[in-house]
């Protein structure tokens, strides 16, 4: 196993005695203790958290129901509600996926997954090319990338937390396992690593709103036009990096399946085509375990027609 290089990202924050920060530190201390438990017990705790989460999700539940209705119109209301319940269970288990990925020892995780297609990374890296590893927002994403880090050094693009204490705590936990964490507002660092022949993990499956449309186009996602970033294709053109899809999911027995697909041939072509092909691959992957995709994100909030209302806007029921 290769040695993880010394992290370059640093975050410092003053000790805070605000109640929420005290609670945050206490929670992470408790999570560190939980991370010593067998993974199956951690996931059981996650299902317990899911039960508590139901009344707390509020607007997020409306967002998830809207997404499921848009993406699975062939399902009736009862089947979509059952899928939503499984999704909330996955969200709860996802909390402990993150906990285990940050704090559990390698030995606790090494027998809990199987990986397919790692040769695609090996061959590409042996040629001296960088790899832009294309992922997506599944509830298992922290665990999937952590398990991959047992095989290769990974530099991860992430979005900063607005709370400085939470940012410092989570960043420190991630840097124990990843080569570096790259803030999404500092993509120059991603370019540097790709040109050096490194692996960079990036998730292009979110709607960044109107300010993100400079680097986005509208493409079908489950048959619905969605604002889709074209950053992956442009990064590949700038650096010569290979675009390699990487997906993962929790299987019925509690183990994890990591799937690394062959590099996209579209990497040398038009960034819009890269985005289109990735959307199609992501759809196929979601259908394998739909409850594990992050349906609480407003994937369709930006519309092609500015006059079109967001599908997440609650409308008054005029029939009552």
Backbone bond lengths (Angstrom), bond angles and torsions (degrees), N, CA, C in turn:
res aa  C-N    CA-C-N  psi(-1)  N-CA   C-N-CA  omega(-1)  CA-C   N-CA-C  phi
1 X - - - 1.466 - - 1.531 109.02 -
2 X 1.329 118.34 130.15 1.460 119.84 -178.64 1.519 111.41 -68.24
3 X 1.312 115.98 149.51 1.466 120.90 177.29 1.520 109.85 -77.62
4 X 1.319 116.30 132.98 1.459 120.62 179.33 1.523 108.80 -70.85
5 X 1.313 116.70 128.66 1.458 120.37 -178.97 1.516 111.11 -68.30
6 X 1.304 116.55 156.50 1.457 121.75 -179.16 1.516 110.45 -61.55
7 X 1.349 118.44 126.55 1.464 121.07 -179.08 1.520 111.73 -59.87
8 X 1.318 114.80 147.38 1.458 119.45 177.77 1.522 112.05 -103.76
9 X 1.338 117.12 -19.65 1.469 119.34 -179.66 1.514 110.02 -78.04
10 X 1.331 117.23 138.61 1.452 122.69 179.81 1.521 108.87 -134.61
11 X 1.317 115.23 138.81 1.459 119.72 175.51 1.517 108.30 -135.05
12 X 1.312 117.59 132.05 1.457 121.66 177.36 1.518 108.43 -125.08
13 X 1.300 116.36 142.10 1.456 119.71 177.47 1.518 109.21 -145.72
14 X 1.316 117.56 145.77 1.451 121.53 179.18 1.518 109.88 -72.04
15 X 1.330 115.11 148.75 1.451 120.30 177.40 1.524 108.94 -61.13
16 X 1.319 116.36 128.54 1.461 121.17 -176.96 1.520 109.46 -115.75
17 X 1.312 116.02 137.95 1.457 121.02 178.31 1.530 111.05 -111.80
18 X 1.315 116.64 19.93 1.453 119.45 173.84 1.530 108.76 -65.25
19 X 1.342 117.82 143.81 1.468 119.83 -177.45 1.528 113.50 -53.04
20 X 1.340 117.33 -42.32 1.457 118.97 -177.53 1.525 111.33 -66.66
21 X 1.342 117.01 -32.10 1.458 119.94 179.57 1.525 111.04 -76.11
22 X 1.320 117.09 -33.49 1.468 120.36 174.58 1.525 109.48 -64.30
23 X 1.338 116.03 -44.40 1.467 120.65 177.93 1.524 110.30 -62.49
24 X 1.342 116.16 -40.76 1.457 120.65 -179.99 1.528 110.93 -61.31
25 X 1.330 116.77 -46.73 1.461 120.27 -179.57 1.527 110.97 -64.93
26 X 1.335 116.00 -40.01 1.467 119.59 177.56 1.526 110.27 -62.19
27 X 1.345 116.54 -42.33 1.468 120.78 -178.98 1.524 111.12 -62.94
28 X 1.324 116.59 -44.36 1.463 118.99 -179.94 1.526 111.45 -67.92
29 X 1.332 116.94 -32.31 1.459 119.59 174.34 1.519 111.29 -64.04
30 X 1.339 115.74 -41.05 1.462 120.59 177.14 1.525 110.96 -66.15
31 X 1.337 116.44 -40.21 1.463 120.41 177.92 1.530 111.50 -61.32
32 X 1.327 117.02 -37.83 1.467 120.05 178.90 1.528 110.97 -61.32
33 X 1.339 116.28 -37.54 1.458 120.09 177.12 1.529 110.57 -68.30
34 X 1.345 116.31 -42.90 1.468 120.50 179.48 1.522 111.21 -62.13
35 X 1.338 116.48 -31.81 1.467 120.52 -176.92 1.518 112.83 -66.65
36 X 1.329 118.05 -11.77 1.460 121.67 176.77 1.525 112.06 -84.90
37 X 1.337 116.37 -12.36 1.459 121.14 -179.97 1.521 110.28 -76.23
38 X 1.348 117.61 156.94 1.467 119.79 173.13 1.525 110.73 -55.90
39 X 1.318 116.63 147.92 1.454 120.72 -174.24 1.525 112.06 -60.21
40 X 1.312 117.86 -36.26 1.473 120.22 -179.15 1.527 110.88 -62.94
41 X 1.332 116.99 -34.77 1.464 119.90 178.24 1.527 110.19 -72.15
42 X 1.326 116.73 -38.76 1.460 120.03 176.55 1.526 110.86 -59.98
43 X 1.328 116.91 -42.14 1.466 120.13 -179.91 1.527 110.98 -67.79
44 X 1.330 116.87 -32.96 1.471 119.78 175.79 1.524 110.26 -64.47
45 X 1.327 116.09 -39.62 1.459 119.85 175.17 1.526 110.40 -62.46
46 X 1.329 116.45 -37.33 1.460 120.73 177.77 1.514 112.43 -62.12
47 X 1.323 116.33 -39.64 1.473 118.99 177.29 1.525 110.76 -65.77
48 X 1.331 116.04 -33.20 1.463 119.33 175.76 1.521 111.29 -66.24
49 X 1.320 116.33 -40.54 1.467 120.58 176.75 1.528 110.30 -62.77
50 X 1.331 116.94 -36.22 1.467 120.80 179.64 1.526 110.91 -58.83
51 X 1.325 116.57 -39.10 1.467 120.42 178.93 1.521 110.42 -61.63
52 X 1.337 116.37 -38.81 1.464 121.13 179.65 1.530 110.60 -73.44
53 X 1.341 116.60 -30.86 1.468 121.46 -174.54 1.525 113.26 -68.45
54 X 1.330 117.34 -29.91 1.467 121.18 -173.73 1.529 112.74 -46.38
55 X 1.344 118.65 -56.60 1.478 117.85 -176.95 1.523 113.68 -75.49
56 X 1.338 117.59 -9.43 1.461 120.16 -175.41 1.529 112.81 -94.95
57 X 1.329 117.40 -15.09 1.462 119.83 -173.57 1.521 112.85 -75.60
58 X 1.332 116.48 -27.76 1.459 120.26 173.16 1.514 114.48 51.23
59 X 1.331 116.04 -118.32 1.462 122.86 -177.58 1.527 111.73 -58.45
60 X 1.335 117.00 -30.52 1.462 119.79 179.77 1.525 111.53 -61.90
61 X 1.322 116.88 -32.30 1.464 120.30 177.98 1.521 110.21 -66.73
62 X 1.334 115.99 -39.86 1.467 120.14 176.51 1.525 110.52 -62.76
63 X 1.330 116.99 -42.15 1.462 120.95 178.36 1.521 110.34 -61.38
64 X 1.335 116.75 -46.54 1.463 120.29 -178.96 1.527 111.37 -63.23
65 X 1.330 117.43 -42.91 1.474 120.06 178.86 1.532 110.42 -62.14
66 X 1.327 116.38 -40.20 1.460 120.20 179.41 1.531 110.60 -63.86
67 X 1.326 116.59 -45.52 1.466 120.56 179.16 1.521 111.59 -60.15
68 X 1.323 116.12 -45.03 1.468 119.85 -178.34 1.531 110.89 -65.46
69 X 1.328 117.00 -35.49 1.465 120.00 178.26 1.517 110.75 -68.06
70 X 1.341 117.20 -38.28 1.461 121.14 179.32 1.524 111.87 -70.71
71 X 1.325 116.52 -39.84 1.466 120.76 -172.38 1.526 113.42 -89.73
72 X 1.324 117.57 -22.87 1.465 120.50 -179.20 1.531 110.05 -129.55
73 X 1.333 117.19 61.26 1.475 119.48 -178.50 1.519 112.79 -65.42
74 X 1.344 117.08 -17.86 1.466 120.31 -179.28 1.526 112.38 -75.37
75 X 1.342 117.54 -15.04 1.457 120.91 178.29 1.519 110.38 -87.02
76 X 1.321 116.48 143.65 1.463 118.83 175.20 1.531 109.23 -80.19
77 X 1.330 116.09 173.23 1.463 120.54 -174.87 1.524 112.28 -58.96
78 X 1.322 116.89 -40.37 1.466 120.32 -177.55 1.527 111.10 -64.70
79 X 1.325 117.31 -41.21 1.463 120.49 -179.56 1.529 111.04 -70.14
80 X 1.341 116.62 -37.30 1.461 118.53 177.25 1.523 110.96 -67.28
81 X 1.342 117.33 -36.17 1.465 119.78 178.74 1.527 110.58 -67.75
82 X 1.330 116.48 -36.75 1.466 120.05 176.43 1.530 110.21 -64.92
83 X 1.331 116.10 -39.37 1.459 120.49 177.29 1.525 110.34 -64.99
84 X 1.326 116.68 -39.12 1.460 120.41 178.16 1.525 110.64 -62.69
85 X 1.327 117.36 -40.97 1.466 120.06 178.76 1.526 111.03 -62.78
86 X 1.322 116.60 -40.13 1.466 119.56 177.22 1.524 110.62 -66.27
87 X 1.343 115.18 -33.68 1.460 119.17 178.45 1.525 111.13 -65.45
88 X 1.318 117.79 -42.08 1.464 120.44 178.55 1.529 109.79 -63.73
89 X 1.339 117.61 -38.65 1.468 120.08 173.98 1.527 110.16 -58.87
90 X 1.345 116.15 -43.08 1.471 120.55 179.90 1.523 111.08 -64.99
91 X 1.342 117.09 -36.49 1.465 119.93 176.76 1.528 110.58 -62.98
92 X 1.329 116.17 -43.37 1.458 119.62 178.61 1.516 111.98 -62.91
93 X 1.326 116.85 -45.16 1.462 119.78 177.49 1.522 110.75 -66.63
94 X 1.351 116.04 -30.02 1.456 119.93 177.97 1.520 112.62 -62.55
95 X 1.341 116.82 -30.14 1.466 119.74 175.48 1.517 109.71 -58.86
96 X 1.341 116.27 -44.64 1.462 119.22 -178.35 1.518 112.31 -82.43
97 X 1.339 117.92 -19.21 1.463 119.07 167.22 1.528 109.21 -59.96
98 X 1.331 115.38 -44.86 1.465 119.68 179.24 1.526 110.86 -65.97
99 X 1.324 116.57 -44.60 1.466 120.85 179.81 1.526 110.69 -57.80
100 X 1.336 115.79 -48.60 1.467 119.79 -179.13 1.526 110.83 -65.19
101 X 1.340 116.50 -37.66 1.467 119.04 -178.85 1.523 111.18 -65.88
102 X 1.337 117.05 -33.25 1.460 120.79 -178.70 1.525 112.68 -81.20
103 X 1.346 116.63 -41.06 1.458 119.43 -165.18 1.528 115.73 -118.72
104 X 1.338 118.86 -16.59 1.465 119.28 -178.19 1.525 110.83 -76.83
105 X 1.326 115.49 148.07 1.460 120.85 179.14 1.527 110.73 -71.20
106 X 1.328 115.86 153.48 1.466 120.65 179.02 1.523 111.39 -53.71
107 X 1.335 116.83 -40.82 1.466 120.88 -176.23 1.523 111.56 -62.75
108 X 1.336 117.10 -29.37 1.457 120.42 -179.77 1.529 111.47 -72.45
109 X 1.341 116.69 -25.81 1.464 121.10 -174.95 1.528 113.58 -102.19
110 X 1.317 117.24 -21.57 1.467 120.38 -167.82 1.523 114.11 -63.66
111 X 1.335 117.73 -24.30 1.465 120.78 -179.82 1.525 112.15 -101.71
112 X 1.320 117.45 10.72 1.463 120.69 -171.85 1.524 113.69 -104.46
113 X 1.325 118.07 10.65 1.455 119.75 -177.01 1.522 110.77 -152.23
114 X 1.318 114.17 164.60 1.465 120.79 168.42 1.518 107.61 -130.42
115 X 1.312 115.68 150.09 1.455 120.60 -174.53 1.519 109.72 -125.59
116 X 1.320 116.21 135.89 1.460 122.66 178.45 1.530 109.08 -118.74
117 X 1.321 116.40 138.33 1.459 121.13 172.16 1.502 115.72 84.24
118 X 1.347 118.64 14.90 1.462 119.34 -179.26 1.525 111.20 -62.71
119 X 1.339 116.28 -20.75 1.468 119.38 178.35 1.523 112.30 -63.47
120 X 1.336 117.08 -25.45 1.472 119.82 178.19 1.536 110.60 -64.39
121 X 1.326 116.25 -36.86 1.460 119.51 175.54 1.523 110.72 -71.40
122 X 1.327 116.27 -44.48 1.466 120.08 -176.95 1.529 111.44 -58.82
123 X 1.335 116.47 -45.62 1.463 120.45 -177.71 1.520 111.13 -65.80
124 X 1.324 116.27 -43.98 1.462 120.32 -178.31 1.527 111.31 -64.38
125 X 1.328 116.48 -45.64 1.457 120.22 -179.45 1.525 111.52 -66.15
126 X 1.336 116.77 -34.91 1.464 120.32 178.91 1.524 111.44 -63.66
127 X 1.320 117.34 -25.28 1.466 121.67 177.34 1.531 112.06 -82.02
128 X 1.325 116.25 -1.46 1.455 120.01 178.92 1.515 114.22 82.96
129 X 1.325 116.71 12.96 1.461 120.45 -179.46 1.526 110.73 -94.71
130 X 1.325 115.48 145.68 1.442 119.69 171.60 1.519 110.28 -74.49
131 X 1.323 115.75 162.79 1.462 121.66 -179.72 1.521 109.21 -128.21
132 X 1.330 116.15 121.37 1.455 120.53 169.29 1.523 106.09 -94.06
133 X 1.318 115.08 105.25 1.455 122.16 -175.75 1.524 108.08 -83.84
134 X 1.318 117.07 113.08 1.457 122.17 -173.92 1.523 110.28 -92.70
135 X 1.317 115.78 114.63 1.455 120.87 179.34 1.510 111.44 -118.97
136 X 1.317 115.91 -165.89 1.461 120.83 -178.37 1.518 108.77 -153.05
137 X 1.323 115.38 168.04 1.456 121.45 -174.85 1.528 111.03 -86.33
138 X 1.316 114.58 82.58 1.461 121.83 170.61 1.525 108.34 -97.04
139 X 1.316 116.73 159.09 1.463 119.88 179.05 1.522 111.37 -65.82
140 X 1.327 117.47 -17.04 1.465 122.60 -178.70 1.524 112.72 -98.42
141 X 1.335 118.50 11.77 1.464 119.35 -168.24 1.529 113.20 -63.93
142 X 1.324 118.29 -39.59 1.463 119.30 -179.94 1.531 110.28 -61.73
143 X 1.328 115.91 -42.49 1.455 119.73 -178.97 1.521 111.33 -68.73
144 X 1.330 117.08 -41.57 1.457 120.09 -178.47 1.511 112.63 -59.78
145 X 1.340 116.92 -45.23 1.461 119.85 -179.13 1.526 110.66 -71.42
146 X 1.340 116.61 -35.73 1.473 119.21 177.39 1.532 110.25 -61.57
147 X 1.316 117.36 -43.69 1.460 120.09 -179.56 1.526 111.16 -65.72
148 X 1.328 117.03 -36.62 1.462 119.41 175.76 1.525 110.85 -63.88
149 X 1.331 116.53 -31.14 1.464 119.66 -178.84 1.523 112.09 -66.98
150 X 1.327 117.88 -13.72 1.459 120.92 174.35 1.526 110.98 -73.07
151 X 1.335 116.79 -12.50 1.470 121.88 -178.88 1.527 112.28 -112.80
152 X 1.325 117.43 -35.90 1.467 121.29 -175.32 1.524 110.19 -142.22
153 X 1.319 116.66 152.63 1.452 121.74 170.96 1.531 108.70 -70.67
154 X 1.311 116.41 133.03 1.465 121.31 -177.64 1.519 109.65 -127.81
155 X 1.329 115.51 133.32 1.459 123.01 174.25 1.527 106.68 -106.74
156 X 1.317 117.87 121.36 1.465 121.35 -168.94 1.529 112.07 -109.88
157 X 1.315 116.14 130.27 1.465 121.41 171.88 1.529 108.06 -82.11
158 X 1.326 116.90 132.72 1.455 120.03 -178.78 1.528 109.71 -144.06
159 X 1.311 114.46 164.33 1.467 121.00 177.33 1.520 109.43 -99.50
160 X 1.319 116.93 127.72 1.461 120.99 -177.38 1.529 111.33 -61.99
161 X 1.338 116.22 146.03 1.459 121.36 170.32 1.529 109.01 -78.10
162 X 1.305 116.40 142.16 1.473 119.63 179.28 1.519 111.48 -71.77
163 X 1.344 117.37 -27.82 1.459 121.48 178.90 1.531 108.89 -84.49
164 X 1.337 119.25 120.61 1.465 120.95 -174.91 1.524 113.84 -63.96
165 X 1.327 118.06 -32.90 1.463 120.24 179.75 1.519 110.29 -70.24
166 X 1.335 116.87 -44.35 1.459 119.70 177.62 1.526 110.81 -65.24
167 X 1.343 116.50 -39.74 1.460 120.50 177.90 1.524 110.49 -58.39
168 X 1.335 116.90 -47.82 1.465 120.53 -177.97 1.518 111.65 -65.35
169 X 1.325 117.03 -40.76 1.459 121.07 -176.58 1.518 111.38 -67.03
170 X 1.336 116.30 -48.34 1.463 120.12 -178.19 1.523 110.88 -69.10
171 X 1.333 116.73 -40.22 1.458 119.69 -179.72 1.532 110.88 -62.53
172 X 1.320 116.19 -43.07 1.464 119.58 178.77 1.520 110.90 -61.65
173 X 1.341 116.97 -40.84 1.461 120.41 179.88 1.524 111.18 -64.61
174 X 1.320 116.49 -42.50 1.467 119.67 -179.30 1.520 112.22 -67.99
175 X 1.303 116.50 -37.05 1.458 120.13 -176.40 1.523 112.83 -70.71
176 X 1.319 117.65 -9.07 1.462 120.03 173.81 1.524 110.99 -69.05
177 X 1.339 116.23 -19.65 1.464 119.54 -172.84 1.524 114.13 -125.14
178 X 1.326 117.34 -24.90 1.457 120.43 -176.88 1.528 110.68 -104.10
179 X 1.322 115.22 151.14 1.466 120.17 -177.69 1.526 111.17 -63.04
180 X 1.326 117.14 -38.55 1.458 121.07 176.29 1.514 108.50 -165.97
181 X 1.331 115.89 156.94 1.448 122.81 173.24 1.530 107.41 -112.57
182 X 1.330 116.31 129.83 1.459 122.21 -173.80 1.525 108.89 -111.15
183 X 1.319 119.49 112.30 1.465 120.08 176.38 1.527 110.56 -58.67
184 X 1.318 116.51 140.25 1.469 120.41 -176.69 1.524 112.53 -65.33
185 X 1.342 116.59 -15.62 1.462 118.97 176.91 1.538 111.73 -94.49
186 X 1.341 116.29 14.40 1.465 121.04 177.79 1.524 109.40 -136.24
187 X 1.344 115.35 59.69 1.459 119.67 -176.15 1.525 112.81 -71.44
188 X 1.331 117.19 -8.54 1.468 118.72 174.56 1.522 110.76 -62.19
189 X 1.328 115.92 -33.52 1.463 119.74 177.71 1.532 110.31 -66.64
190 X 1.340 117.04 -37.60 1.465 120.11 176.59 1.521 110.41 -62.87
191 X 1.330 116.57 -43.02 1.467 120.45 177.28 1.521 111.19 -58.25
192 X 1.328 115.97 -42.81 1.465 120.65 -178.78 1.524 110.75 -61.22
193 X 1.336 116.33 -46.76 1.463 119.26 -178.14 1.529 111.61 -66.31
194 X 1.327 117.29 -39.06 1.463 119.88 179.35 1.526 110.82 -64.12
195 X 1.320 116.73 -40.15 1.470 119.90 178.69 1.532 111.56 -68.83
196 X 1.323 116.59 -21.63 1.461 120.50 177.60 1.536 112.15 -87.22
197 X 1.337 116.51 1.83 1.457 119.86 179.52 1.515 114.23 81.86
198 X 1.341 117.84 25.31 1.462 122.59 -178.85 1.533 110.96 -94.01
199 X 1.331 114.35 171.74 1.464 121.87 174.48 1.523 108.83 -97.74
200 X 1.325 116.24 127.31 1.466 122.04 176.47 1.529 108.34 -121.42
201 X 1.328 116.13 125.06 1.468 122.89 178.46 1.527 109.36 -91.15
202 X 1.345 115.98 129.46 1.466 120.52 -175.91 1.517 109.00 -144.73
203 X 1.346 116.53 137.77 1.465 121.19 -179.75 1.526 109.74 -114.97
204 X 1.338 118.27 107.71 1.468 121.24 -174.30 1.527 114.32 -96.86
205 X 1.340 118.22 22.69 1.468 120.03 -168.78 1.521 113.65 -106.29
206 X 1.331 118.25 30.84 1.453 119.99 177.90 1.529 111.77 -121.84
207 X 1.333 114.33 155.17 1.457 122.77 177.03 1.526 107.40 -93.64
208 X 1.336 116.89 115.68 1.458 121.13 -176.44 1.527 112.56 -94.61
209 X 1.321 116.80 13.04 1.452 120.02 176.54 1.516 112.62 78.16
210 X 1.316 115.31 -171.03 1.461 120.46 -174.72 1.522 112.45 -61.13
211 X 1.338 116.96 -36.09 1.468 118.43 -177.28 1.529 111.09 -69.07
212 X 1.347 117.33 -19.24 1.455 120.24 179.72 1.514 114.28 -90.20
213 X 1.334 117.55 -2.62 1.465 120.41 -175.66 1.523 112.85 -71.37
214 X 1.327 117.35 -15.91 1.466 119.48 176.32 1.524 111.00 -59.80
215 X 1.329 116.19 -29.56 1.462 121.13 -178.32 1.524 111.50 -118.73
216 X 1.331 116.83 26.78 1.461 121.20 -177.45 1.520 111.16 -134.14
217 X 1.316 115.43 158.86 1.459 122.74 172.39 1.523 107.39 -136.09
218 X 1.320 116.20 163.03 1.459 119.85 177.37 1.521 109.29 -91.77
219 X 1.346 115.35 123.17 1.455 122.35 -179.86 1.526 109.28 -136.51
220 X 1.326 117.33 155.96 1.469 119.18 -179.47 1.527 111.79 -68.03
221 X 1.319 114.47 137.48 1.459 122.43 171.50 1.513 106.33 -138.93
222 X 1.321 116.99 110.22 1.466 122.97 -170.39 1.530 110.56 55.23
223 X 1.329 115.89 36.64 1.453 121.25 176.75 1.506 115.27 79.96
224 X 1.320 118.10 2.71 1.465 122.82 -179.62 1.525 108.04 -113.49
225 X 1.329 117.59 134.15 1.456 120.74 178.14 1.527 109.79 -64.81
226 X 1.327 115.89 125.28 1.463 121.24 -177.22 1.522 109.54 -130.97
227 X 1.319 116.80 138.98 1.462 121.17 175.15 1.529 108.30 -64.67
228 X 1.318 116.23 118.52 1.464 122.01 -172.30 1.521 109.64 -125.58
229 X 1.333 116.48 125.42 1.463 119.74 -176.67 1.529 110.67 -71.18
230 X 1.323 115.54 144.55 1.466 122.23 178.00 1.527 111.20 -105.07
231 X 1.335 116.54 12.99 1.465 121.45 -177.56 1.530 112.67 -57.74
232 X 1.347 120.50 -43.14 1.470 118.89 -177.20 1.521 113.72 -55.78
233 X 1.332 117.72 -48.09 1.455 120.07 -179.19 1.515 112.19 -63.48
234 X 1.333 116.37 -37.18 1.459 119.55 -179.56 1.531 111.05 -70.26
235 X 1.325 117.14 -37.18 1.459 120.12 176.61 1.526 111.10 -64.82
236 X 1.335 115.67 -39.77 1.458 119.54 179.47 1.524 111.04 -64.97
237 X 1.328 116.17 -41.23 1.460 119.46 178.65 1.522 111.69 -65.47
238 X 1.331 117.51 -34.58 1.465 121.23 -177.66 1.519 113.15 -76.26
239 X 1.335 116.70 -29.53 1.464 119.69 -170.88 1.521 114.31 -116.80
240 X 1.354 116.89 -14.60 1.457 119.19 -174.56 1.517 113.40 77.99
241 X 1.328 116.87 9.90 1.464 121.00 -178.83 1.521 110.89 -70.84
242 X 1.317 115.25 152.34 1.464 121.26 174.00 1.525 109.22 -82.95
243 X 1.318 116.44 146.00 1.462 122.27 176.24 1.524 108.01 -102.11
244 X 1.330 116.02 112.91 1.460 121.24 -173.62 1.529 109.71 -121.13
245 X 1.335 118.59 112.40 1.470 120.16 176.99 1.520 110.82 -68.16
246 X 1.335 115.70 141.03 1.460 122.16 -179.07 1.523 108.25 -137.97
247 X 1.346 115.75 116.34 1.460 121.04 -178.49 1.529 110.02 -124.33
248 X 1.319 115.72 161.65 1.459 120.16 -178.77 1.514 108.74 -157.67
249 X 1.312 114.98 156.79 1.459 119.31 176.61 1.524 109.48 -159.05
250 X 1.326 114.65 157.37 1.448 121.15 173.93 1.521 108.23 -86.29
251 X 1.309 116.98 130.82 1.453 120.95 -179.19 1.524 110.69 -92.20
252 X 1.324 115.54 172.23 1.465 120.38 -173.44 1.522 113.10 -60.38
253 X 1.328 117.45 -29.41 1.466 120.65 -178.68 1.530 112.72 -85.22
254 X 1.335 117.64 4.98 1.455 121.55 179.19 1.512 114.68 90.12
255 X 1.341 117.08 -9.90 1.450 120.42 175.61 1.534 109.72 -82.01
256 X 1.329 115.86 170.71 1.459 121.40 -175.14 1.527 109.99 -117.08
257 X 1.311 114.57 143.58 1.460 121.36 175.23 1.518 108.17 -112.14
258 X 1.329 116.89 122.23 1.462 123.46 176.14 1.516 107.79 -107.31
259 X 1.332 116.64 126.78 1.462 121.22 -177.13 1.524 110.09 -124.26
260 X 1.332 115.94 116.88 1.457 122.23 175.63 1.524 107.52 -104.90
261 X 1.321 116.81 118.62 1.456 121.62 -175.86 1.532 110.32 -90.55
262 X 1.322 117.44 163.27 1.471 119.55 176.59 1.528 111.11 -61.54
263 X 1.325 117.46 152.60 1.474 120.10 178.31 1.525 111.07 -56.85
264 X 1.318 115.80 146.21 1.458 121.05 179.67 1.526 110.32 -73.73
265 X 1.330 116.25 128.35 1.468 119.63 175.47 1.517 111.13 -65.17
266 X 1.343 115.70 -24.35 1.452 120.59 -177.13 1.533 112.40 -70.11
267 X 1.341 117.19 -6.73 1.461 120.41 -175.93 1.518 112.32 -59.31
268 X 1.345 115.84 -30.14 1.467 118.99 -178.69 1.522 111.59 -87.20
269 X 1.326 116.48 -0.55 1.462 119.66 -174.36 1.510 113.18 -109.45
270 X 1.302 115.10 -146.84 1.453 123.08 -173.63 1.539 111.25 -74.42
271 X 1.344 118.94 128.30 1.467 121.28 179.75 1.528 113.63 -54.87
272 X 1.329 117.37 -33.16 1.464 119.74 178.41 1.529 110.41 -64.93
273 X 1.319 117.17 -38.81 1.460 120.39 179.16 1.525 110.85 -68.01
274 X 1.326 116.33 -36.75 1.463 120.20 175.11 1.528 109.57 -58.56
275 X 1.327 116.29 -46.90 1.459 121.05 -179.58 1.523 111.39 -62.87
276 X 1.319 116.65 -39.67 1.466 120.68 -179.86 1.532 110.59 -63.73
277 X 1.326 116.16 -46.88 1.466 120.22 -178.57 1.523 111.16 -64.64
278 X 1.330 116.81 -40.19 1.464 118.77 179.75 1.528 110.78 -65.00
279 X 1.325 118.19 -40.66 1.467 120.19 176.22 1.522 110.98 -56.24
280 X 1.325 116.32 -42.78 1.465 120.62 -179.31 1.529 111.15 -64.94
281 X 1.341 116.67 -42.75 1.460 120.36 178.18 1.525 110.75 -64.63
282 X 1.322 116.38 -39.90 1.456 120.67 -179.50 1.529 110.68 -65.21
283 X 1.313 117.51 -41.35 1.464 120.50 176.24 1.523 111.04 -55.60
284 X 1.326 116.02 -47.73 1.464 120.51 -179.18 1.520 110.94 -60.13
285 X 1.318 116.05 -41.31 1.461 120.01 -178.75 1.519 111.24 -68.30
286 X 1.317 117.75 -42.10 1.464 121.36 179.80 1.524 110.78 -59.62
287 X 1.307 117.05 -39.73 1.467 120.85 -178.00 1.525 112.56 -62.94
288 X 1.338 117.36 -21.05 1.462 120.74 177.99 1.527 111.57 -71.06
289 X 1.330 117.27 -31.90 1.469 122.04 179.93 1.522 107.95 -153.22
290 X 1.329 117.61 70.59 1.474 120.40 -170.93 1.516 114.38 -60.68
291 X 1.324 118.18 -26.99 1.460 120.01 -178.92 1.530 112.56 -68.51
292 X 1.337 117.45 -16.66 1.460 120.20 -175.16 1.532 113.31 -94.33
293 X 1.328 117.80 0.50 1.466 119.12 174.72 1.525 108.88 -85.23
294 X 1.335 117.28 154.96 1.464 121.60 -174.45 1.531 110.12 -84.31
295 X 1.308 116.38 82.09 1.465 121.60 -176.69 1.518 112.73 -75.57
296 X 1.324 119.60 -9.53 1.473 120.55 -178.78 1.523 111.94 -81.12
297 X 1.333 117.73 -0.86 1.471 121.12 175.66 1.532 109.84 -88.02
298 X 1.335 117.20 140.36 1.466 121.76 -179.66 1.536 109.59 -79.24
299 X 1.324 114.51 75.99 1.464 120.42 -173.82 1.525 112.70 -64.90
300 X 1.322 117.96 -25.33 1.466 121.03 -174.04 1.526 112.44 -115.93
301 X 1.332 117.68 25.85 1.470 119.44 -174.10 1.528 112.20 -69.34
302 X 1.336 119.19 -32.58 1.466 121.46 178.09 1.524 108.35 -90.71
303 X 1.330 116.56 128.81 1.453 120.44 -174.65 1.535 109.99 -112.46
304 X 1.351 116.97 150.92 1.468 120.43 179.38 1.522 112.58 -59.20
305 X 1.322 116.22 -36.83 1.457 121.64 177.80 1.526 108.64 -98.41
306 X 1.334 118.57 113.56 1.467 120.18 -178.69 1.519 113.47 -56.03
307 X 1.336 116.70 -23.04 1.456 119.65 -179.65 1.532 112.27 -80.27
308 X 1.326 115.93 -12.72 1.469 119.97 -178.99 1.520 109.64 -78.75
309 X 1.315 116.48 130.81 1.456 121.16 -179.12 1.527 110.40 -72.28
310 X 1.313 115.95 149.66 1.462 120.62 174.56 1.529 109.51 -60.93
311 X 1.320 118.67 139.11 1.469 120.02 179.39 1.524 112.48 -67.60
312 X 1.321 117.80 -9.69 1.461 121.07 -177.32 1.522 112.79 -93.37
313 X 1.334 116.43 -3.99 1.471 120.05 178.61 1.508 109.02 -71.81
314 X 1.329 115.96 125.28 1.456 120.68 178.18 1.522 109.39 -73.80
315 X 1.307 116.57 128.90 1.474 121.55 178.77 1.516 109.45 -109.22
316 X 1.299 115.08 148.99 1.471 120.42 179.60 1.515 109.66 -70.66
317 X 1.308 115.79 135.27 1.465 122.09 177.20 1.531 108.37 -78.49
318 X 1.320 116.96 102.41 1.466 121.80 -175.46 1.526 112.43 -78.40
319 X 1.317 117.32 -7.86 1.464 119.92 -179.03 1.527 111.91 -80.46
320 X 1.350 115.62 -15.97 1.464 118.75 -177.35 1.516 111.41 -89.39
